[in-house]
Amino acid sequence: MNKATVLFLLAFICVFNLKAQIPPGYYNGTEGLYGEELKAVLHNIIDGHDEPTYNELRDYILPESDEDPQNSNNVILLYTGRSQAKSTFGGGVNDWNREHVWAKSHGDFGNDPPCGTDAHMIRPTDASVNSDRGNKDFDEGGQQHSEATGCYYTTYTWEPRDAVKGDVARMILYMDVRYEGDNGELDLTAVDAVNTSPAPEHGRLSTLLDWHEQDPPDAFEINRNNVVFSYQDNRNPFVDHPEFVYAIWEGSAGINEAGTKLDAGFYPNPVVNTLYVNLNTPSAAAQLMIYNSTGNRVVTDIIESGSTTIDCSMLPAGLYILRLTDEQSGSSYVSSFMKMN
């Protein structure tokens, strides 16, 4: 695990007080899962949400979810980053309107619930910029937009400004997991391609995964997740748990190239003094590494099969990443824990 990845996994600790609004037990059943198994469990957790109307997005939800933290009369526009009066909703070139980040032509769902009114992927944008983005897939490169500086575009692709690249990625990945074709709904899929409309697909997956790592959730995005949850009664799991993206799409969270993961676990979480680590593979040994919130390794050890105690009493309070690696097989286990005083 390189330092950039560790820092990414730990980035959300700076707003842990906001994350604490996740209902207790909301993600029960996800422990130790990877790939399609984790995706299926997350789908069941976030499926069947309350469905707002398209007008409720305009009148209530977006003015609250995207409110400028520095000016309660304004919203922050997704692609320009401009703070704009909530009262200026409309179709004029400098008004704001509702942008479907998963473009509605990618599946042809229009403005109808559930897809077309899902607040987790609908954001305020400048009306003319929204029109220029159109139904383009997401990827890097092209010509810089004259109004949304920092955004670039080609015939088939749109690159948002750096500050919201991760936001865009997590919205697209949320839609992939939320809409799986059951209950008469569309089956939406993030794919590694562009020019995908009108298929119920959106790309480019490899670029989105890069953006997810480059731009981890910040306080604005985490607060937005909480606000949308208050209306829809479901959450974007990739804002709450950025590591889920690795576990589903990249396999880096505990799976080796052969597709196997190390059978391990630990308790308690949070920990005060002693962490108990269980390595459940007979006749195995693994390297144990713990990283702090700056991405520095603070504990290194070799543990044998069975239960091992790790002294955490000297660690400062905060979030830590635990990684176990069986150097012989290449399989590994990655998770996070909180250290309390």
Backbone hydrogen bonds in HBPLUS format (Angstrom, degrees):
<---DONOR---> <-ACCEPTOR-->    atom                        ^
c    i                          cat <-CA-CA->   ^        H-A-AA   ^      H-
h    n   atom  resd res      DA  || num        DHA   H-A  angle D-A-AA Bond
n    s   type  num  typ     dist DA aas  dist angle  dist       angle   num
A0006-VAL N   A0002-ASN O   3.12 MM   4  6.46 160.2  2.16 152.0 157.9     1
A0007-LEU N   A0003-LYS O   2.86 MM   4  6.10 165.3  1.88 155.1 158.7     2
A0008-PHE N   A0004-ALA O   2.94 MM   4  6.14 150.2  2.03 140.8 149.5     3
A0009-LEU N   A0005-THR O   2.94 MM   4  6.21 163.6  1.96 153.7 156.9     4
A0010-LEU N   A0006-VAL O   3.07 MM   4  6.26 137.9  2.25 143.6 155.2     5
A0011-ALA N   A0007-LEU O   3.00 MM   4  5.88 113.5  2.46 139.8 154.4     6
A0011-ALA N   A0008-PHE O   3.19 MM   3  5.17 155.7  2.25 102.7 110.0     7
A0013-ILE N   A0010-LEU O   3.06 MM   3  5.87 169.6  2.07 130.0 131.8     8
A0015-VAL N   A0012-PHE O   3.25 MM   3  5.74 160.3  2.29 111.2 116.7     9
A0016-PHE N   A0013-ILE O   3.14 MM   3  4.84 151.5  2.22 115.9 109.4    10
A0018-LEU N   A0015-VAL O   2.96 MM   3  5.54 139.8  2.12 114.2 124.1    11
A0019-LYS N   A0015-VAL O   3.25 MM   4  6.66 156.7  2.31 146.7 153.5    12
A0020-ALA N   A0016-PHE O   2.98 MM   4  6.17 137.1  2.17 146.7 157.2    13
A0021-GLN N   A0018-LEU O   3.05 MM   3  5.84 167.2  2.07 121.7 124.7    14
A0022-ILE N   A0019-LYS O   2.94 MM   3  5.93 165.8  1.96 135.1 135.2    15
A0026-TYR N   A0023-PRO O   3.04 MM   3  5.42 156.2  2.10 141.0 138.1    16
A0028-ASN N   A0025-GLY O   3.07 MM   3  5.04 165.7  2.09 113.1 112.6    17
A0030-THR N   A0027-TYR O   3.25 MM   3  6.00 151.4  2.33 144.7 144.1    18
A0033-LEU N   A0030-THR O   3.20 MM   3  5.64 163.4  2.23 135.8 133.1    19
A0038-LEU N   A0034-TYR O   3.36 MM   4  4.96 162.3  2.40 105.9 109.7    20
A0035-GLY N   A0247-ALA O   2.83 MM 212  5.93 174.6  1.84 137.0 135.8    21
A0039-LYS N   A0035-GLY O   3.05 MM   4  6.33 163.4  2.08 152.5 157.8    22
A0040-ALA N   A0036-GLU O   2.93 MM   4  6.03 155.9  1.99 145.4 150.5    23
A0041-VAL N   A0037-GLU O   3.19 MM   4  6.45 157.9  2.24 146.2 151.4    24
A0042-LEU N   A0038-LEU O   2.94 MM   4  6.15 168.0  1.95 158.2 161.5    25
A0043-HIS N   A0039-LYS O   2.93 MM   4  6.10 152.8  2.00 144.5 152.4    26
A0044-ASN N   A0040-ALA O   3.13 MM   4  6.40 157.7  2.19 143.8 148.9    27
A0045-ILE N   A0041-VAL O   3.07 MM   4  6.37 141.7  2.22 143.7 154.5    28
A0045-ILE N   A0042-LEU O   3.10 MM   3  5.00 122.9  2.44  92.5 107.4    29
A0046-ILE N   A0042-LEU O   3.03 MM   4  6.29 159.8  2.07 157.7 160.9    30
A0047-ASP N   A0043-HIS O   2.85 MM   4  5.60 125.1  2.16 149.1 160.6    31
A0050-ASP N   A0232-GLN O   2.82 MM 182  4.54 152.2  1.90 144.6 141.6    32
A0057-LEU N   A0053-THR O   3.28 MM   4  6.66 143.5  2.42 144.2 152.7    33
A0059-ASP N   A0055-ASN O   2.87 MM   4  6.09 163.8  1.90 156.5 161.3    34
A0060-TYR N   A0056-GLU O   2.93 MM   4  5.45 162.1  1.96 139.7 144.3    35
A0061-ILE N   A0056-GLU O   3.07 MM   5  6.33 163.8  2.10 152.3 156.5    36
A0062-LEU N   A0057-LEU O   3.00 MM   5  5.52 159.3  2.05 140.5 147.3    37
A0064-GLU N   A0061-ILE O   3.04 MM   3  5.35 135.3  2.25 105.3 117.7    38
A0065-SER N   A0061-ILE O   2.73 MM   4  5.88 175.2  1.73 166.3 167.9    39
A0066-ASP N   A0062-LEU O   2.99 MM   4  5.52 160.9  2.03 143.1 146.7    40
A0076-ILE N   A0066-ASP O   2.90 MM  10  5.84 155.1  1.96 165.8 171.8    41
A0068-ASP N   A0074-ASN O   2.96 MM   6  5.47 165.8  1.98 127.1 129.1    42
A0071-ASN N   A0068-ASP O   3.02 MM   3  5.18 154.3  2.09 108.6 116.6    43
A0074-ASN N   A0071-ASN O   3.04 MM   3  5.67 169.6  2.05 124.8 127.6    44
A0086-LYS N   A0073-ASN O   2.88 MM  13  6.00 170.9  1.89 154.6 151.7    45
A0075-VAL N   A0084-GLN O   2.76 MM   9  5.44 152.5  1.83 154.8 158.3    46
A0084-GLN N   A0075-VAL O   2.87 MM   9  5.44 165.8  1.89 158.1 161.4    47
A0077-LEU N   A0082-ARG O   2.92 MM   5  5.35 163.6  1.95 148.5 153.6    48
A0081-GLY N   A0077-LEU O   2.86 MM   4  5.02 140.1  2.02 133.3 143.7    49
A0078-LEU N   A0124-PRO O   2.86 MM  46  6.12 166.8  1.88 164.3 162.6    50
A0088-THR N   A0085-ALA O   3.06 MM   3  5.62 170.1  2.07 119.2 122.0    51
A0096-TRP N   A0088-THR O   3.24 MM   8  6.37 154.6  2.31 130.2 137.0    52
A0090-GLY N   A0096-TRP O   3.06 MM   6  5.98 155.5  2.12 148.6 152.8    53
A0095-ASP N   A0092-GLY O   3.04 MM   3  5.04 166.1  2.06 108.6 112.8    54
A0127-ALA N   A0095-ASP O   2.91 MM  32  5.65 163.2  1.94 148.0 147.5    55
A0097-ASN N   A0125-THR O   2.90 MM  28  5.65 155.0  1.96 158.0 165.0    56
A0125-THR N   A0097-ASN O   3.02 MM  28  5.65 154.8  2.09 149.9 157.2    57
A0099-GLU N   A0123-ARG O   2.81 MM  24  5.21 168.4  1.82 157.1 160.6    58
A0123-ARG N   A0099-GLU O   3.02 MM  24  5.21 152.8  2.09 142.3 146.8    59
A0101-VAL N   A0121-MET O   3.01 MM  20  5.54 160.0  2.05 169.2 171.1    60
A0106-HIS N   A0103-ALA O   2.91 MM   3  5.63 159.3  1.95 121.5 128.3    61
A0108-ASP N   A0104-LYS O   2.97 MM   4  5.54 109.0  2.49 129.0 147.6    62
A0109-PHE N   A0104-LYS O   3.11 MM   5  5.57 143.0  2.25 148.8 154.7    63
A0107-GLY N   A0105-SER O   2.91 MM   2  5.44 131.8  2.15 104.8  90.3    64
A0112-ASP N   A0109-PHE O   3.38 MM   3  6.30 163.4  2.41 143.6 147.2    65
A0116-GLY N   A0112-ASP O   2.71 MM   4  4.64 131.4  1.94 164.8 149.8    66
A0117-THR N   A0114-PRO O   3.41 MM   3  5.74 155.2  2.48 107.3 114.1    67
A0118-ASP N   A0115-CYS O   3.34 MM   3  5.40 171.7  2.34 112.7 112.4    68
A0121-MET N   A0118-ASP O   3.13 MM   3  6.09 166.7  2.14 125.6 128.9    69
A0130-ASN N   A0126-ASP O   2.84 MM   4  6.01 158.5  1.88 158.4 165.1    70
A0131-SER N   A0127-ALA O   3.09 MM   4  6.35 154.5  2.16 141.9 148.1    71
A0132-ASP N   A0128-SER O   3.01 MM   4  6.28 151.4  2.09 141.4 148.9    72
A0133-ARG N   A0129-VAL O   2.86 MM   4  6.13 155.5  1.92 154.2 160.6    73
A0134-GLY N   A0130-ASN O   3.02 MM   4  6.27 155.3  2.09 147.2 154.0    74
A0136-LYS N   A0133-ARG O   3.14 MM   3  6.01 170.1  2.15 149.7 152.2    75
A0137-ASP N   A0156-TYR O   3.05 MM  19  6.24 142.9  2.19 158.1 150.0    76
A0158-TRP N   A0137-ASP O   2.78 MM  21  6.13 131.3  2.01 148.9 164.3    77
A0138-PHE N   A0203-GLY O   2.67 MM  65  5.78 156.2  1.73 144.8 136.2    78
A0139-ASP N   A0158-TRP O   3.26 MM  19  5.86 150.3  2.35 118.7 127.1    79
A0143-GLN N   A0153-TYR O   2.94 MM  10  5.35 151.7  2.02 151.7 142.5    80
A0153-TYR N   A0143-GLN O   2.91 MM  10  5.35 147.0  2.02 133.8 142.6    81
A0145-HIS N   A0151-CYS O   2.80 MM   6  5.64 163.2  1.83 154.4 155.2    82
A0151-CYS N   A0148-ALA O   2.93 MM   3  5.66 148.9  2.03 143.5 147.0    83
A0152-TYR N   A0159-GLU O   2.91 MM   7  4.92 147.4  2.02 132.8 143.3    84
A0159-GLU N   A0152-TYR O   2.69 MM   7  4.92 161.3  1.73 159.3 158.6    85
A0154-THR N   A0157-THR O   3.02 MM   3  5.12 158.6  2.06 135.7 138.3    86
A0164-VAL N   A0161-ARG O   3.16 MM   3  5.96 161.0  2.20 122.5 127.5    87
A0165-LYS N   A0162-ASP O   3.34 MM   3  5.28 168.6  2.35 105.2 108.6    88
A0168-VAL N   A0164-VAL O   3.00 MM   4  6.24 164.5  2.02 157.0 159.1    89
A0169-ALA N   A0165-LYS O   3.05 MM   4  6.35 162.5  2.08 147.9 152.8    90
A0170-ARG N   A0166-GLY O   2.91 MM   4  6.14 166.8  1.93 156.3 158.7    91
A0171-MET N   A0167-ASP O   3.00 MM   4  6.24 143.6  2.14 146.1 156.2    92
A0172-ILE N   A0168-VAL O   3.06 MM   4  6.35 160.8  2.10 155.5 159.7    93
A0173-LEU N   A0169-ALA O   2.97 MM   4  6.20 165.4  1.99 155.6 159.8    94
A0174-TYR N   A0170-ARG O   2.95 MM   4  5.90 147.3  2.06 132.1 141.2    95
A0175-MET N   A0171-MET O   3.12 MM   4  6.36 158.3  2.17 144.4 149.0    96
A0176-ASP N   A0172-ILE O   3.12 MM   4  6.45 150.7  2.21 145.8 153.7    97
A0177-VAL N   A0173-LEU O   3.19 MM   4  6.47 154.5  2.26 147.3 152.5    98
A0178-ARG N   A0174-TYR O   2.78 MM   4  5.94 165.2  1.80 161.1 166.2    99
A0179-TYR N   A0175-MET O   3.13 MM   4  5.93 165.9  2.15 145.3 147.9   100
A0188-LEU N   A0179-TYR O   3.01 MM   9  5.59 147.3  2.12 130.7 138.5   101
A0181-GLY N   A0186-LEU O   3.05 MM   5  4.63 130.7  2.30 122.9 109.3   102
A0185-GLU N   A0182-ASP O   3.00 MM   3  5.61 168.4  2.01 122.3 126.0   103
A0189-THR N   A0200-PRO O   3.08 MM  11  6.54 149.6  2.18 144.2 153.6   104
A0202-HIS N   A0189-THR O   3.03 MM  13  6.47 142.5  2.18 146.5 150.7   105
A0191-VAL N   A0202-HIS O   2.78 MM  11  5.87 156.6  1.83 144.0 152.1   106
A0205-LEU N   A0191-VAL O   2.83 MM  14  5.15 152.0  1.90 116.9 123.9   107
A0199-ALA N   A0196-THR O   3.05 MM   3  5.89 139.1  2.23 141.3 139.9   108
A0201-GLU N   A0199-ALA O   2.70 MM   2  5.28 143.4  1.83  99.3  90.4   109
A0208-LEU N   A0204-ARG O   3.00 MM   4  6.24 160.1  2.04 156.3 162.8   110
A0209-LEU N   A0205-LEU O   2.93 MM   4  6.20 155.0  1.99 157.8 164.1   111
A0210-ASP N   A0206-SER O   3.20 MM   4  6.45 150.6  2.29 137.8 145.1   112
A0211-TRP N   A0207-THR O   2.91 MM   4  6.24 159.1  1.96 152.9 158.7   113
A0212-HIS N   A0208-LEU O   2.88 MM   4  6.08 152.1  1.96 147.8 155.5   114
A0213-GLU N   A0209-LEU O   3.31 MM   4  6.57 147.4  2.42 139.5 146.2   115
A0213-GLU N   A0210-ASP O   3.15 MM   3  5.34 124.6  2.48  98.4 111.5   116
A0214-GLN N   A0210-ASP O   2.94 MM   4  6.20 161.1  1.98 152.6 158.6   117
A0215-ASP N   A0211-TRP O   2.95 MM   4  5.90 156.3  2.01 152.9 156.3   118
A0222-ILE N   A0218-ASP O   2.99 MM   4  6.19 162.4  2.02 158.7 164.3   119
A0223-ASN N   A0219-ALA O   2.92 MM   4  5.99 161.2  1.95 146.6 152.0   120
A0224-ARG N   A0220-PHE O   2.94 MM   4  6.11 153.0  2.01 143.3 151.6   121
A0225-ASN N   A0221-GLU O   2.98 MM   4  6.24 152.2  2.06 144.3 150.9   122
A0226-ASN N   A0222-ILE O   3.16 MM   4  6.49 152.7  2.24 145.1 151.7   123
A0227-VAL N   A0223-ASN O   2.96 MM   4  6.31 154.6  2.02 151.9 159.0   124
A0228-VAL N   A0224-ARG O   2.93 MM   4  6.18 172.6  1.94 161.1 161.9   125
A0229-PHE N   A0225-ASN O   3.02 MM   4  6.11 153.8  2.09 141.4 149.1   126
A0230-SER N   A0226-ASN O   3.12 MM   4  6.38 142.6  2.27 139.3 148.4   127
A0230-SER N   A0227-VAL O   3.01 MM   3  5.15 123.2  2.34  97.9 112.5   128
A0231-TYR N   A0228-VAL O   3.03 MM   3  5.25 141.9  2.17 103.7 114.7   129
A0232-GLN N   A0228-VAL O   2.76 MM   4  5.91 172.3  1.77 166.3 168.9   130
A0233-ASP N   A0229-PHE O   2.79 MM   4  4.63 146.7  1.90 124.6 132.1   131
A0239-VAL N   A0236-ASN O   3.14 MM   3  5.70 159.6  2.19 116.8 122.8   132
A0241-HIS N   A0237-PRO O   2.75 MM   4  5.75 157.7  1.80 145.9 153.1   133
A0244-PHE N   A0241-HIS O   2.98 MM   3  5.72 162.3  2.01 124.3 129.3   134
A0245-VAL N   A0242-PRO O   3.19 MM   3  5.94 151.4  2.28 117.9 123.5   135
A0247-ALA N   A0243-GLU O   3.15 MM   4  6.47 161.4  2.18 150.3 155.7   136
A0248-ILE N   A0244-PHE O   2.97 MM   4  6.16 144.4  2.10 147.7 155.4   137
A0249-TRP N   A0245-VAL O   2.91 MM   4  5.89 162.5  1.94 158.5 161.1   138
A0250-GLU N   A0246-TYR O   3.09 MM   4  4.74 137.1  2.28 115.1 127.1   139
A0251-GLY N   A0246-TYR O   2.62 MM   5  5.62 130.9  1.85 175.4 167.5   140
A0256-ASN N   A0260-THR O   2.96 MM   4  5.66 156.7  2.01 150.3 153.8   141
A0259-GLY N   A0256-ASN O   2.85 MM   3  5.28 160.1  1.89 115.3 121.9   142
A0262-LEU N   A0332-SER O   3.20 MM  70  4.84 171.8  2.20 119.4 119.4   143
A0280-ASN N   A0263-ASP O   2.91 MM  17  5.46 156.9  1.96 152.4 158.2   144
A0265-GLY N   A0278-ASN O   2.98 MM  13  5.20 141.0  2.13 144.1 151.0   145
A0278-ASN N   A0265-GLY O   2.80 MM  13  5.20 165.7  1.82 142.4 147.3   146
A0267-TYR N   A0276-TYR O   2.95 MM   9  5.36 141.6  2.10 142.6 154.3   147
A0276-TYR N   A0267-TYR O   2.79 MM   9  5.36 167.7  1.80 169.0 172.2   148
A0271-VAL N   A0338-MET O   2.88 MM  67  6.32 159.5  1.92 162.8 165.0   149
A0340-MET N   A0271-VAL O   2.85 MM  69  6.03 171.3  1.85 165.9 168.0   150
A0312-CYS N   A0273-ASN O   2.66 MM  39  4.97 158.6  1.70 168.5 167.3   151
A0275-LEU N   A0310-ILE O   2.94 MM  35  5.02 171.0  1.94 149.5 152.1   152
A0310-ILE N   A0275-LEU O   2.76 MM  35  5.02 156.6  1.82 151.0 158.4   153
A0277-VAL N   A0308-THR O   2.79 MM  31  5.17 170.7  1.80 163.5 163.8   154
A0308-THR N   A0277-VAL O   2.81 MM  31  5.17 156.1  1.87 148.5 156.8   155
A0279-LEU N   A0306-GLY O   2.85 MM  27  5.16 169.4  1.86 154.0 154.4   156
A0306-GLY N   A0279-LEU O   2.77 MM  27  5.16 167.6  1.79 144.6 149.0   157
A0305-SER N   A0284-ALA O   2.98 MM  21  5.36 120.8  2.34 171.5 159.0   158
A0286-ALA N   A0303-ILE O   2.94 MM  17  5.49 157.4  1.99 153.1 160.5   159
A0303-ILE N   A0286-ALA O   2.90 MM  17  5.49 164.7  1.92 163.5 165.0   160
A0287-GLN N   A0325-THR O   2.87 MM  38  5.21 159.4  1.91 149.9 145.9   161
A0325-THR N   A0287-GLN O   2.95 MM  38  5.21 150.9  2.04 141.9 151.3   162
A0288-LEU N   A0301-ASP O   2.68 MM  13  5.01 175.3  1.68 151.5 153.1   163
A0301-ASP N   A0288-LEU O   2.91 MM  13  5.01 150.8  2.00 143.4 147.1   164
A0289-MET N   A0323-ARG O   2.87 MM  34  5.24 155.5  1.93 156.1 162.9   165
A0323-ARG N   A0289-MET O   2.84 MM  34  5.24 160.6  1.88 162.5 166.6   166
A0290-ILE N   A0299-VAL O   2.97 MM   9  5.00 151.9  2.05 140.6 142.9   167
A0298-VAL N   A0290-ILE O   2.75 MM   8  5.74 160.4  1.79 158.8 165.7   168
A0299-VAL N   A0290-ILE O   3.39 MM   9  5.00 151.4  2.48 135.6 135.1   169
A0291-TYR N   A0321-ILE O   2.90 MM  30  5.16 157.0  1.96 145.7 153.1   170
A0321-ILE N   A0291-TYR O   3.09 MM  30  5.16 156.4  2.15 138.6 146.0   171
A0292-ASN N   A0296-ASN O   2.89 MM   4  5.58 159.5  1.93 153.6 156.8   172
A0295-GLY N   A0292-ASN O   3.02 MM   3  5.44 163.6  2.05 117.3 120.9   173
A0315-LEU N   A0312-CYS O   3.05 MM   3  5.37 158.9  2.09 112.5 119.3   174
A0318-GLY N   A0339-LYS O   3.03 MM  21  5.25 149.1  2.12 131.4 137.8   175
A0339-LYS N   A0318-GLY O   2.77 MM  21  5.25 164.6  1.79 160.8 166.2   176
A0320-TYR N   A0337-PHE O   2.89 MM  17  5.46 158.6  1.94 162.4 169.3   177
A0337-PHE N   A0320-TYR O   2.94 MM  17  5.46 152.6  2.01 147.6 154.5   178
A0322-LEU N   A0335-SER O   2.80 MM  13  5.40 161.3  1.83 149.7 156.1   179
A0335-SER N   A0322-LEU O   3.01 MM  13  5.40 156.4  2.06 152.7 159.2   180
A0324-LEU N   A0333-TYR O   2.84 MM   9  5.07 159.9  1.88 149.7 156.5   181
A0333-TYR N   A0324-LEU O   2.84 MM   9  5.07 147.3  1.95 145.1 150.8   182
A0326-ASP N   A0331-SER O   2.93 MM   5  5.57 169.2  1.95 168.6 172.2   183
A0330-GLY N   A0326-ASP O   2.69 MM   4  5.43 150.8  1.77 162.0 172.1   184
